[in-house]
Amino acid sequence: MSLIARRRELAAVERLLDRVAAGSGGHLFVTGPAGAGKTALLDAAAELARARAIPVSRMDADDLSRLIARDGPSVSRTDPDGQWIARDGPSVSRTDPDGRSIARDGPRLMLIDDVDRAGPQAAERLADLTSAAGAGLLAAGSDPLGLTPELRLRGLTEGQLAELVPDLPAGAVHAVWLASGGLPGAALTLADELAGLDPAADPVIHLALSTPSRAAFLDLDAGLVRLLEAAAGRPSPPATRARVLARLARELLGDPSAAARRRELIDDASAAARTAADPGAVAEVLDARLHALWDPAAAQERLTTAAQIVEQARLTGDGEAERRGLFWRFVALAELGELASAEAALTAYSRAGELAGDAEAAVMVLARQSMLATVRGRFDTAAVLAEEVAVRGRRAGLADTERLVGSLRSAIDVMRGDVAAHVGVWQDLARRLPGHFFEATAARALAESGRGVEAGLELERLLPAVLAGSGPRWIGAVADLAIVASGAGEPAAAEALYAALLPYRGRLVVWGGANTIAGPVDDYLGRLAARLGRTGDALSHLDRAVETEERIGALPWLAHTLVARASAAGDRAGDDLARARSIAERLGLAGLLAELAPPPDEWRLTRDGDDWRLDAGPETVRLRDGRGVRYLRTLLAAPGQEIPALDLVAGGPGLRASAGEPVLDAAARAAYRRRVRQLDEQLDGADRAGDAGRAATLQAERTALLAELRRATGLGGRPRVHDAETERARVNATRALWATVQRIEPAAPLAGAHLRASLRTGRFFRYQPAPGGPGRWRL
C-alpha cells in the first residue's frame, strides 16, 4: 500500500530507528480505524530497519497476551533485561523464528499488530522491557491506549486519495472517498472493485448500494448518506432507484428530524419497486420501510411484512434479504410477548446465517441469546455470551460492537441491582445521540439508584418530547419514564404516561431490534395505576404481567412485579413478598433484596398510591398528600442546605422577591435611636439615685426599642425590608410543615422527635439532621 500523506508518521519511525541504532531504544504507538494504513506503516518500518541492518521481530496481540499470561505480573520486575522473551521461542517472532532475546542480540525493532486487543498494561510492560534493552517497539492498534507517544492515523483528503488511485475518473474518486471515509486501505479495495466493474455500470450507484455503513445503530454515516444522495440524483432503472431511495431512507434513521423525508423517500421507493415489478427490490423496500418508519404500534404489521420480505426474497434467491425477513419475524414476535415463537424464528435466522457464512448474523444471534438469558435470570450464561459478542463482533468489523456489548453488560448489572454505575453511560449516550430518548433511560437509572429528585426533574423536562415522539426506542423511553413517575412524579405525568402505554398492554417493552427487552407493558401500567390510586386497574395489569412472566420464564421480572403487586394489594402481600424474596435470593438480585430488606439505618418517605408512607425503623405512618409532606420531602433530599421560603413553596430555585417596603422608615429609625439615647441618660440618673423601680421600667422600654431596631435592620445596619410574598411563603410553609410533623408524632414518635429537632424554619428552611436519626433517607 502506498504511504501517501504519511510523511509525519514515517519521520516518527525514522526517529525511533535512530534511537535504536544509538542503543537508547524507545517505543511508538500508532492507532487508527481498520483500513487507515497501520499494517502498511509497520511493513515500511520493517524495510527501513532492515536497510539499517537492524533486526526485526514481529508478533500480534495473541502472542503478547500468551506471554503476559505465562509470565504473570512479575515479569518486568524479575526479568528486567527481557530474557523472558527468549524463553518463548518461535511464538514470539514470525520473522525471527529462533526467538533470540532482545538483551542478547542488541538493538532490534519489535513490531506488534492489534496491540489494543492485549490491553494497555501489556503494551506498556513490553515498551518498558524493549526500552530497557535498548530495542525499539512499534505497536499498532485500532483503539487509543492512552500511552505516549501515540500517532493517530486519519483518512486522506479527496485530493490525496486521487493520488492513491490515479486511474479512477474524478466522479469515481469522489464516490470512493465518500464510501471509504478517506481510509487508504478501504479506498484501494473499493478501487479494485470498481476496476472489475462492467464499463456500463455507474460506479457511484454501485458503491452507494454495496458499501457497508460505518455507523452504529442510530448513528449517522455522513459519508454514506452523501453518497446515497449523489446516487439518488443519477439516472437509473426503476429497480435500482428503488433500492437507492430505500437505503437512503434507512440510513437516515439516525436523524430524528428527518421523519418526513424518510417517509417521502420510502413512498418514492415503493412506487419505483412496483413499477419495476422486481421481487428483490420489493423485499429491500419493505425491509427499509420497517427501519425508516419505525412505528411502535405496528408489531403485527411487522410480523406480516416479515413474511412478505421472506416470500419476495425467495422468489429471487436473495439469501441476505430472506435473513432480514426472518430477523424481523423474531423482533415482532418478541414485541408481542411470544418469546418461544421468537426464539424459534431466531434459530431459523441463525441457521440461514450459518449456511451463508454470515459473520454479522452470528453476532446478532449471540447478542439476542445473551439478552434472553438475562431475561430468564441466567446471568452467568448471559455474561459469557456477551464476551463472545465482543470478540466476534470486533472480528466481523461491526461498527456498534462496543455499544451492543455495553448494553448487554448493563442489562445484567441492572437486573442484579447495580444501577448507579450506569447513570453516566446513559447520560453520555444522550449527549452523543440527541433525539433518541436516552435521557429517559438515564432518568430511570437515577430513580432506581435512589436519586429521585434528579429523576423527577428529568421527568418534567422529557415528558412532552417523549409523548410527542416515536421511533425504535420510544416505547422503552415511555416505560423508563413510567418508573420515574410511579415513584416521584406528579399525578398528571403518571396519567399521561398511562394513556400512552395503554394501547400496548399485553406486549413486551422492546428496544429497536430486540437487543433489549425491558419487561411486560402491563407491569408499567400497573405501577402507574397504583400511583394514581386506581387499585383495581393496578391489580388487573399486574396480574397480567405476572401471568406473562411465568409463561415465558422471566424470573427476575416476576420478582419485581410481585413486589409491586404486594404494594398495591395488602391481602396478597405476604405470599407475593415471600415468593419475590425467594427468587431474589436464589438469583442474587441485590437491588430487590435491598428494597425488601432496607438497611437498618435507612428511613423512607415514598409515595403509596395517592398518599405517602414514612418508614422509620419500626415505625410506619401514612400521610395524606399535601403541601407539608412535599415540603418535608424537598428538605430531606437536601440535608444541610438552606432553601428560601419562596423556593420551597414554588417548588424550584431562582425566584426573586420584590423589593418590598422597609419595616421602619428612616424617620422612625432616627426617632427610635434618639429615644434609646435618652433612656441611656435616664438610666444613668436612676442608677445614681438608687431608684431600682424606675431603672427597671426604663430598661424594659430600652430593650423593646432595641429589639424593634434589630428586627428592622439587616446586615451592615441596612434597613430590613418587609416583602409580602416572602412573608406569606414563610408563614404558609412553616404552618404546613409543622402540621405534617404533628401528624407524624402520634404514630411515629421517634421520627417525629427527630424531625422536630432537625427542621429549621424562617425566611430560609433547612433540614439539619440531629443525632438519633437515620443514616440516610430513601425518597
N, C-alpha and C positions, 0 to 999 in steps of 0.2 A: 504494500500500500504506500502511495506517495505521502510524504510528510509535509505537504503544503501548509503554510501558516503555522508551523510548529517550531519556528526558529527559537522562540523563548525556551521551549521545553528541551530542545537539543542543546542549547547553550548551558542549561542547568545540568544535563547529563555530562557534558564535557567538563564542567567544573567538578562534578563528583569523581570523574575518572582522574582528573588532576590530583585530587586528594588521595585517591587510591594509589596512584603511581608514586606519590610522595610518602606513602606509608602511614598517613594520618587517618585514612578511612572516612566513612560517613554514610549517610543514607538520604534517600529522596523518595517521597510517596507521590504517586500520580493517580488521580481519580477522575472519573467521568462516566457517563452512561455507556451502555453497550453500543459499539459502533463508533465511539469517539476517536479510536486510534491508539488505545493503550497498548495492545499487543504489538502493533507496528512500531511503537516507540521502544518497547523492550527489545524487539528484534534489531532495531537500529542501534540501540545501546550495546547489544552483544557484538555487532560488527565493529563498532568504534573501539570497543575494549580489545577485541582480537587484533585490530590494526595496531594497537599499542602493546601487543604481546601480554595483555592482562587476561589470565584465565577466567572463564565464565562458568558459573553453576546456575542451574535453573530448577525451581520446584514450584508446586502450586499450593493452594491453601490446605488441601488434604494432607500433603506431605508435612507441612508445617504443624498442622493440628496433631498428627500422629506423634511427631517428635515432642511437642509440648506435653501431650498426654502421657507419653512414655517416661519422660524425664521429670515431670512434676514441677511444682513451683520453685524447687530449689536449684534448678538448672543453672541459672545465671550466677548464683552465689557459690555453688560447689564446683563449678567448672567454668570459671570466668574467661579462660583462654579459648573457648569454643571447641574443645576436644570432643564434646558430646556430638557434634555434627559428624565427626569421623566415624563414630560407633554405628551410625545408621546406614553406612554403605550406600548401595545403589538407590535406596529410597529417597536419598537427598537430592541427587543430581542426575538429570537425564543427559546433560551434555558432558558431564564429568563422572562417568559411571564408577570410577574406583572410589569416589566419596572421600578423597583425602581431606584432612581438616584444614580450615582456614588458617589456623595458627601455624601449622607446619609448612604450608605451601606459600605463605606470604601473601602479598596483595592479590586480590581477586575480586570479581564483581558477581554478586549473587542477585538473580532475578526471580521475582515471585509474582505469579498471576493470581488474580482474585483474592488478594490478601485480606480484604474485608470479611470474607467468609470465615477466616480463622479468628477474627476479632482484634481489637486494638492492643490488648495486652500481649498476645503472641507476637504481633508485629513489632511492638516496642521492645520486647525482650530480644528478638532477633537483631533489631537495629543496634541495641547496646552491645551484643556479642560481636557483630561484624565490625563495629567501630573500635571496640577494644582490641580486635585482632588486626586493625589497620586495613580491613577489607571494606568494600562498598556494597550497599544494598539499594536496589531499585525495585520498588514494590508497586503494583498497580491494583486498583480495585474500583468498584462502582460507587460505593458509598464513602463519604469522607470519614476518616478515622479520628480526626481531631489531633493528629500528630504533625509535627513540623520537621523540616519544610515539606509543604504539600502543594502540588500544582493541580489545578482543575482544568481538564480538557473540555472545551466547549465546541459547539457547532461552528462550521465555517460560514462566512458570509456568502451571498449568492455569487459574488464575483470570484471569490476564492474557489467555490465549488465548480464554477465554469472552467477554471484552470485544471481541476482534478479530472473533469470529464469533457475534454475539448472536442470530442466528436459529436456531442449532442447539440441539436439546434437550441436556440435561445428559449423557445417555449417549453421544450422538454426539460432544459436545465432548471427553469423556474419551477416546474412541476416536481422534479426530483428534489429540489431544495425544500419545497413545502412538505413533501412526503417524508423526507429523511430528517427534517429539523436541522439540516446542515451537517449532520454527523457523517464523516467521510466513509466509514465502513458501510453504513446503510446506503449511502449515496452510490457507492461503487456497485453494491449488489443490485440496486434498482437500475443503474445504468446498464449493467449486463443483461438484466431482464428486458429492458427496452430494446437492446441491440438484437435480441432474438424475436422481437415482435413483428407481426405481419406489417409490412410497409403501409397498408391501407388503414391500419388501426390508429386510433387517436391516442397518443401517449398520455395526455392529460386525463382523459376519461379512464384509461386503463389503470393508471396509478390511483385515481380517486376511488375506484371500486375495489382495488386489490390491496391497498396499503392498510395494515392494521393500525388501529388507534393506539397512541402512546399514552392516552389519558386514563386515569382510574375512573370508576363509576361516579357519575355526577360531576366530574371534572370536564373541562373543555380542551380538546386538542386543537388549538387555534390554527395550526398549520394545515391540518387535515380539513377543517371547516373551510378555510380559504381555498384549498384545492378543490373541494366539492363544489364550492360556489363558482369557481372558474369552469369546472366541468359542466355545471348546470347551464352555463351560458353558451355552450358549444352545441352545434347541431348533432343530433344522434337519433338512431331509430327509437320508436316508442318504448320498446322493452328496456333498452339501455337507459333512456331518460327516466323511466320509472324507477330503476334501481338507483340512479344517482340522486334523484329527489328524495327517495325513501331513506337512503343512507344519510343524507344531509339532515333530514328531519330527526333521525335517530341520534346523530351526533350532537344536535342542539339541545338534547335533554338536559344537559348541564347548565343551560341558561334559563333561569326561571322567568325571565322577561320575554322569552321567545315563544310563548304558548300559542299565540295567534299565528305566528309564522309557521310553526310546526304543523298546525292543523292545515294551513293553506298548502304547504308542501306535500303533506300526505294526500290531500284531496287531488292535487295535480298528479301525483304519482299513481294513485288509484285509477284515475281516468286514462293515463298512459298505459297502464298494465291491461286494462280492459280492451283498449284499442289494439294492443299487441296480441292479445289472447295467448299470452305466454305463461304457462303454469309456474315456471321458475320465477318469473318476475312477480306474478301474483303472490307467491309464497313469501318473497322478500318484502313486498309492500305490506302484507298482513303482519309479518314479524315487526317491521319498523313501526307500524301503527300502534301495536301494543306497547312499544317502548315510548314513542314520541308523545302519544296521547294517553298517558297512564291515568286511567280513571279508577280511583279506589273502589267505586261501586260496581265495577264491571268484572268481577271474578267469574261469574257464569259465562259472560261473553268471552273472557279469556280462554275458558275451557273449550268453548265452541270453536273459537278462532284457532286454537292449537290444533284441533282435529283437521281444520281446513288447511293449515300450513303443512301438516304431515301428508295429507292427501295430494296437494299440489306438488310438493317436493318429490313424492314417489312417482308421479307422472313423468318427471324429467330425470329421475335418478339422481337428484341433488341431495346427497347424504348430509351435508352441513345444514341445509335448510330443514331437513327432516329432524335432525337432532335439536334444532332450535324449537321446533314444534313440540317435541317430547318434553323439553325442559319447561316450556310454558304450561304444559299439562301438569307437571309437578307443582309449579308455583300456584296455579289456580286451585288445585285440589288441597294444597296446604292452606290457602286462604279460606276455603270452605270448611275447614276443620276435618277433612278426610285424610288424616295422616297415613293410614295404612295404604290407601289407594295412591297417595302421593309418593310414598316410598316405592311402590311398585313402578310408578312412572319414572322415578329417579333411577331405578335399576335398569329399566329399558333404555333410558338415556345413557347410562354408564356403559352398557354392552355395545350400543351403537358407537359410542366414542372409542371403546377399545378396538373394535373391528376396524375403525378408520385410523387408528393411531393418533387420536386427537388428544394431545397432552393437556390442552386447556380444559377440555371436558372432564378429564380425570381429576384436575384440581378442583373444579366446581363441585363435582360429586363428593370428594373428600370433605370440602368445606360444609356442604349441607349435611353430610353424615355426622360431622362434628357438632353442628348445631342441634341436630335431632338427638344426639347422645346427651347434650346438655339439657334439653327439654325433659328427657326421661330421668335425669339425675345421675347419669353415668359419666361423672366428671373426669375421672382418670382416662377413660377411653376418649372423651372429647378433647382432652389436652394432648394426647398422643396424636390424634388425627390433625389437630391444629398445627402441631410441629411438622407433620408430613406435608400439610398445605404450604407451610413456609418454604420447605426445601423444594418441593416440586413446582410451586408457583414461581420461585426465582429461576429455577432451571428452565421453565417454559417461557420465561420472559413476560409474565403477566404484569401489567402496569399497576394494578391495585392489590398486589400480593400483600404488601405490608398492612394496608388498611383492612383487608379481609381477615388477615391473621389477628390483627389487633381487635377486631370486632368479635372474633371467636373467643379470644382470651378474656376479653372484658365480659362477655356473656357468662362465662364460667365464674369469674370473680363476683359479678353482681349477684348471680343466683346463690352463691355461697354467702353473700353478705358483705363483701369487700367493695363498697361503692365509692367511698370518699376519694380513693386514688384515681378514679376515672373522671372526676368532675372536670379537671383541667384538659383532659383529652377531648371531651365533647365540646368544651368551650373553644379549644383551638380549632377543631373542625368547623365550628360555627363561624369563626373568623375567616377561615380559608374558603368555605363554601357557603356564602350568604344566600339566603332564599330557599334553603333546603331543610330548615327547621331543626338543625342540630342543637340549637339553643334550648328547644323543648326537652330533649334528652338530658342536656346539662341541668336543666331546672329539676327534672325528676331525680337526678343523682344528688343534687343539693338537698332536696326534700328527704330522700332516703338516707342521707348521711347526717341528718339532724340539723341542717341549716334551713329551717322552714321559713324564716323571714326573707332570706335572699330568694328562696324558691318562689314565695308568694309575689315578690316584686317582679320576677321574671314572668310569672303567670300574667300579671297585669300588662306587661309590655308586649307579650307574644300573642295573647288570646285573639285580638282582632285579625292579625295577619294569618294565623293558623286556621281560624274558622273560614276565612275567605280563600284559603289555598287549596291545592290539590297536589298530585304527583306521587311518586313511588314511596315517599316517606310520610305522606300526610296522615294516614290512619295511625301510624306509630307515634307521630307528634301529638295527635289528639289524645291518644291513650296516655302518653307521658304527662301531658298537662292535666289529665283526669286524676292521676295520682297526686299531683300537687294540690288541685282543687278539692279533692276529697279530704285532705288533711288540713289545709291552711287557707283555702280560697274563700271568697265571698259566695253566698248562695247563687247570685246571678251568674257567676262564672261556671259554677257546677251545673246550673240549669242549661246554659248554652252548650257545654260540652256533652251533657247527657243527650240533648237533642241531636247533636252532630253524630254521636256514636250509635244512636238507637237503630238506624237503618241497617247496621252491620251486626245486630245481635245474632248469635248462633255461629259466628265466624271467629277465626283467629286473627290476632293482630300480626300482620306480616309486613316486613320492610322489603321493598324492592323485589329482588329476585329470590326471596325467601332465604337470604343469608342470615336473617334474624327473625325469630318468631317470639312474640312477647306476651303470649297468653290469650285466653278467650276474651272477646269483647265483652261478654256478659260479666266477667269479673269487674271490669272497669265501670260498667253500667251499675252494677250492684253497689259499688263503693260510692258512686255519685248519688244514687238514690238514697242511700243511708245518710249521706251528708245533708240531703235535702229533707230528711225526716220522713221519707216515704218508705216505711219499713216493709210493707207488703211487696212493693216493687223490688226493693233491695233483696229480699229473701228469694223472690222468684228468679231474679237474674243470677244470684249466687248459687242457687240450687242447680240452675242450668250449667253454670261454669264448672261446678263440681262434677256433674254428670259427664261433661266433655272431657275433663281432665282424667277422670277414672277410665273412660273409654279408650283414650289414647296413651294412657300410662305416664302422664306428665306429673310425676310425684312432687317435684319442687313447687310447681304452680298450685297443685292441690293443697299442699300445706299452707301456702299463703292465703288461698281462698277460704279454707276452713277457719283461719283466724278472723278474716273479715266477716264471715257468716256468724261466727260466735259473737263478735262485737255487735252485730245487728240483731241477734235473737238470743236473749238470755236463757230461754228454755232449753236450747240445744248447745249452749256454750260449753258445758263441761265435756261432752263427748267430742265435740269438734276440736277443742283445745287439746285434749288428751291425744287425739289422733295426729293433730298437727305437730305436737311436741315429739311424738314418737317418730314421725317421718323426718323431722328436722334433726333429731339426734342421730338417726341412722345415716342420713346423707351429709351430716356436718354443715347444716345451714346456719352458720354462726349468727348472721344478722337476724334471722327469725327467732332463734333461741334467745338472743338478747332482748328482742321485743316481748317474748313470752315471759322471760325472767330478767327484768331490767336490773342493773347494778343496784345494790342496796343503798348507795348514796345518791341515786338519781331520783328526782321528783319530776312529775309530768303535769303539764297543763295542755290538754289536747281537746279537739272537737269531738263531740259524741252526738251525732245527729244534729239537731238544732241547738243543743246545749253544749256545755263544756264540762270536762271532767278533770278534777285535780286529784292526783295520786301523790301522797307524801308519806312514803314508808307504809306503815299500817293504816294510815288514814286515807279516806276517799270521800270526796264531796262532789256532787253535781251542781253546776251553776247555770242559771239561765243566761242566754246570750244577751249582752248589753254593753253599754259604753265602759262600765267599770272593769269588766273582765278583759275587754280588749286593751284598755289602758294598762292593766296589770301585765298582760302578755307582752306588750311592747317594752315595758320596763324590764321584765325578766329576761328578755332577749338581749339587753344591753346593760349588763351589770356594771355599776360604777360610772355610767355615762349620764351626764346631766342632759335632760331633754326639756326644752322650753315648753311651757304650758300650751302655747298656741300650736306648736308642732305636735304635741301629744293628742290634742283634741282634733286637729285636722288630719292626723294620720300620716304626716310626712314632714320633712325638714324644708327649710328655705322660705318660710313665711316671714314677713316683716310687719311688725305692728305699726300703727300710725304714730305720728309724733306725740300726740296726746297733749294734755294741758298740765302745767305744773301743779303739784299738790298744794303748795303755797306760793302766792305771787311774791315779787320782790319786796313790796311794801310790807306784807305780812311777815316775811322773814326778818326784815330790819326791825320791825316793832317787837318781835319775839326776842331778838338779841338785846335790844335796849332794856327790855323788862328783865332779862336774865342778869344784866349788869347791875340794874337797880336792886334786884334781890340779893346779889352778892354783897353789895354795900350794907343793906339792911341786916343781912345775916351776921356780918361782922359786928354791927352795933348791938344786936341781940346777944351775941356771944359775950361781948364786953360787959353788958348789963346783967348777964346771968339769967336772962329770960328764956328758959328752956321751952316753954309753951309756944312763944312767938317764933323761936328758931325752928321748931318742928313744922309749924304752919308754912313759914317761908320756904323751908327745904322741900316740902311736898309740892308747892307750886313750881319751884325751880326744876324739880325732877320731871314734872309733867311737861313743862315747856321744852326742856332738852330732849325728851323722848319724841315730841312732835317735830322738833327741828331735825332729829336724826331720821325720822320716817320720811321727811320731805327732802332730804339731801342725799345725793348719790355719791359715787366715787369722786375724790378730789374736791368735795364741797359743792359740786354742781347740783343744781336743783333737780330733784327726782320728779318725773312726770307721772301722771295718772292716765293710763291708757285703758279705755273702757273695754276694748276687745280682750286685751291681756288679762284684765281683772276678771272678766266673765269666764275666760278659759280657766284661769286659776281656780276660781270658786267652783265651777261646774266639775272640773276634773277631780279636784280634791274631794268633793262630795261623793261623786260616783265611785272613786277608787276606795274610799274608806267604807262606803256602803257595801262594796264587794267583800272587803276584808271582814266586815261584821257578819256577813252571811257565811263566811268560811269558818269563823271562830267556834261556833257551837258544834259543828260536825267534825271539824279537824282542828282542835285546839293547838296542837304542835305547829301546824302550818300557819295558823292564824297568828300565833305569837311571833313566829319568825318574820312573817310579813310586816306585822306592826312595828317590829324593831328594825326592819331593814328599809322601809319605804320612807322617802323624803318628799315633801310636797312644798308648794310655794310657786313663785314665778318659774322655777326650774324643778323638775321632778327627777328622782333618781332612785334606783334600787341598789343599795349598798349592802351586800349580804352580811348579816350579823352571824356570830357564831351559833352553831347548833342547827344550821340549815343544811340543804343538800350540797353534795359535791358538784352537781351540775343539774341543769334543768333540761328536759326534753319538751320541746314546744311544737 
